[in-house]
Amino acid sequence: MATDYDAPRKSDEDQDADSIEELKTRRTDKASSASVDEDEAEAAEGFELPGADLSGEELSVRVLPRQQDEFTCSSCFLVKHRSQLHPSSAGEQLICNDCAA
C-alpha cells in the first residue's frame, strides 16, 4: 500500500476515535452545509468577457525600441536577443531557436 507522506500523522488513539458512525455523520453534515444559494447573475457581474471595450483604458507600460543586440523573429514576430538567433537563419529571414525547432 502506498504511503502519503504529506498527510498529517495520527497517533493510535486518534485513529481509534474515528469510528464508522462518526465518519458517516461528518459526511452527512458536510453534504448538507455544502449547498449554497448563489445568484448566477450576481456571480457573472464580476467577470470580464474577451473582446470587451477597453478604449477608455490607459497603458502604463514603458515601451523601449529594439536594441542593437536584438532582432525580430520573422515567424513569431517577437523581439529576442541575438543569442536566440537560429544559426541557419540567413539574410532577412531571421528566425529564433524556438520557431526553428
Secondary structure, DSSP 4 states (H G I P E B T S, - for coil): ----TTSPP--HHHHHH--HHHHHHHHHHHHHHH-----HHHHHTTPPPTT---TT-----PPPPPPTTEEE-TTT--EEEGGGB-TT-BTTB--BHHHH-
